[in-house]
């Protein structure tokens, strides 16, 4: 174990620029998917919260997509989108939609009805109630979905290199192909560190919004 750790730190020292470049690529790759899945998931969650008859069908579709193994989804997309970052972003976006839809829907449909009735009694339109009351009150629950989605996206992005995408998965894949456990572990550690850092930041935001909503 100590020998492996020494090899990992030696790699960081010798190829620090390379690992920093991969880390930045991983952040950008994950960030694109997080932005897309966050936006799409939020909008879909709002939509089905307003039209709850469509909720079971939409949640069912999201559940089915979420159960497809990541490597299989990447393989399915290759004939249509080719190899590279584009395919990886699409796959990661599909995976990230589910937690966003679920938490947005739950957050918006479990609010105190008395508060909503008071907003309507003051003459607020449906859009005003959504933007000024529902979303701020549901922000804590929605951010919990964002946290799950972000951690999952950053982690799953590690296999993107198998379809020619960039990121820290390049280090993992290269370590596997040349049988270099230290290189594989070095990439994995950086992925975990990035996921933990982002989760910590979002956790602080989640606590802030929950205090505001309480």
C-alpha positions in Angstrom: 0.0 0.0 0.0 2.8 2.4 0.9 4.5 1.6 -2.3 1.4 2.4 -4.3 1.0 5.7 -2.5 4.6 6.6 -3.1 4.1 5.8 -6.8 1.0 8.0 -7.0 2.7 11.0 -5.4 5.7 10.5 -7.7 3.3 10.6 -10.7 1.7 13.8 -9.4 5.2 15.3 -9.0 6.5 14.2 -12.4 3.4 14.8 -14.5 1.6 17.5 -12.5 0.8 19.6 -15.6 -0.7 16.6 -17.4 -2.9 15.8 -14.4 -4.0 19.4 -14.0 -4.9 19.5 -17.7 -7.0 16.3 -17.3 -8.6 17.7 -14.2 -9.6 20.9 -16.0 -10.9 18.8 -19.0 -12.9 16.7 -16.6 -14.4 19.7 -14.9 -15.4 21.2 -18.2 -16.9 17.9 -19.5 -18.8 17.4 -16.3 -19.9 21.0 -16.2 -21.5 20.9 -19.6 -23.5 17.8 -18.7 -24.4 19.3 -15.3 -25.7 22.5 -16.8 -27.7 20.7 -19.4 -29.2 18.1 -17.1 -29.8 20.7 -14.4 -31.7 23.0 -16.8 -33.7 20.2 -18.6 -34.5 18.4 -15.3 -35.6 21.6 -13.6 -37.9 22.5 -16.4 -39.4 19.0 -16.6 -39.9 18.9 -12.9 -41.7 22.2 -13.0 -43.8 21.0 -15.9 -45.0 17.8 -14.2 -45.6 19.6 -10.9 -48.1 21.8 -12.8 -49.6 18.9 -14.8 -49.5 16.0 -12.3 -51.3 13.6 -14.5 -48.2 13.4 -16.6 -45.9 12.8 -13.6 -46.1 9.0 -13.5 -45.2 8.6 -17.2 -42.4 11.1 -17.0 -40.9 9.6 -13.9 -41.2 6.2 -15.4 -39.3 7.2 -18.5 -36.6 8.9 -16.3 -36.3 5.7 -14.2 -35.8 3.5 -17.3 -33.1 5.8 -18.7 -31.4 5.9 -15.3 -31.2 2.1 -15.1 -29.3 1.7 -18.4 -25.6 1.0 -17.5 -23.4 3.9 -18.4 -21.0 2.0 -20.6 -24.0 0.5 -22.5 -25.5 4.0 -23.0 -22.2 5.3 -24.4 -22.1 2.3 -26.8 -25.7 2.9 -27.9 -25.0 6.6 -28.7 -21.8 6.0 -30.7 -23.5 5.1 -34.0 -25.5 8.3 -33.8 -23.1 10.8 -32.3 -19.7 9.3 -32.9 -16.9 9.2 -30.4 -15.5 12.1 -28.3 -16.9 14.6 -25.8 -20.2 15.1 -27.5 -21.3 11.5 -26.9 -20.0 11.7 -23.3 -21.9 14.9 -22.6 -25.2 13.5 -24.0 -24.9 10.3 -21.9 -24.0 12.2 -18.8 -26.9 14.6 -19.4 -29.4 11.7 -19.7 -28.1 10.3 -16.4 -28.3 13.6 -14.6 -31.9 14.4 -15.5 -33.5 11.8 -13.2 -32.5 13.2 -9.8 -33.3 16.8 -11.0 -36.8 15.8 -12.1 -37.5 13.8 -9.0 -36.3 16.4 -6.5 -37.9 19.4 -8.3 -41.2 17.6 -8.5 -41.1 16.5 -4.9 -40.0 20.0 -3.7 -42.8 21.8 -5.6 -45.6 19.4 -4.7 -44.9 19.1 -0.9 -45.1 22.8 0.0 -47.4 24.2 2.7 -50.8 24.7 1.0 -51.7 27.5 3.3 -48.8 29.6 2.0 -49.7 28.9 -1.6 -53.3 29.8 -0.8 -52.2 33.1 0.8 -50.1 33.9 -2.3 -53.1 33.3 -4.6 -55.3 35.3 -2.3 -53.0 38.3 -2.7 -53.7 38.1 -6.5 -50.4 36.5 -7.6 -50.5 34.9 -11.0 -49.4 31.3 -11.4 -46.0 32.4 -12.7 -45.5 34.9 -9.9 -46.4 32.2 -7.3 -43.9 29.8 -9.0 -41.0 32.2 -9.1 -41.6 34.1 -5.9 -43.0 31.4 -3.6 -42.7 27.9 -4.8 -39.1 27.8 -6.2 -37.6 29.7 -3.2 -39.4 27.4 -0.7 -38.4 24.3 -2.7 -34.8 25.4 -3.3 -33.4 23.2 -0.5 -34.9 20.0 -1.9 -34.0 20.9 -5.4 -30.4 21.6 -4.4 -30.3 18.1 -2.8 -31.1 16.8 -6.3 -28.4 19.0 -7.7 -25.9 17.5 -5.3 -26.8 14.0 -6.2 -26.6 14.8 -9.9 -23.3 16.6 -9.7 -21.5 13.9 -7.7 -22.9 11.2 -10.0 -21.9 13.1 -13.1 -18.4 13.8 -12.0 -17.9 10.2 -11.1 -19.5 8.6 -14.2 -17.5 11.0 -16.4 -14.5 8.8 -15.5 -15.6 6.2 -18.1 -15.9 8.8 -20.8 -12.4 8.1 -22.1 -13.6 4.7 -23.3 -15.4 6.6 -26.1 -12.5 9.0 -26.9 -13.6 11.8 -24.5 -11.2 13.7 -22.3 -11.0 14.1 -18.6 -9.4 12.1 -15.8 -10.8 8.9 -17.3 -7.8 9.2 -19.7 -5.5 8.5 -16.8 -7.6 5.6 -15.5 -7.9 4.0 -19.0 -4.2 4.4 -19.7 -3.3 2.9 -16.3 -5.5 -0.1 -17.1 -4.1 -0.6 -20.6 -0.5 -0.5 -19.6 -1.1 -2.2 -16.2 0.0 0.8 -14.1 -2.2 0.8 -10.9 -0.6 4.0 -9.7 -1.8 5.9 -12.8 -5.3 4.4 -12.5 -5.5 5.3 -8.8 -4.1 8.8 -9.4 -6.9 9.6 -11.8 -9.5 8.1 -9.5 -8.3 10.0 -6.5 -8.6 13.3 -8.4 -12.1 12.5 -9.5 -13.2 11.7 -6.0 -11.6 14.9 -4.7 -13.4 17.0 -7.3 -16.7 15.3 -6.5 -16.2 15.8 -2.7 -15.3 19.5 -3.2 -18.3 20.2 -5.3 -20.6 18.3 -3.0 -19.3 20.3 0.0 -19.9 23.6 -1.8 -23.4 22.6 -2.8 -24.1 21.2 0.7 -23.4 24.7 2.2 -25.8 26.2 -0.3 -28.4 23.6 0.5 -28.2 24.3 4.2 -28.5 28.1 3.5 -31.7 27.7 1.4 -33.2 25.2 3.9 -32.8 27.8 6.7 -34.4 30.4 4.5 -37.3 28.1 3.7 -37.9 27.1 7.3 
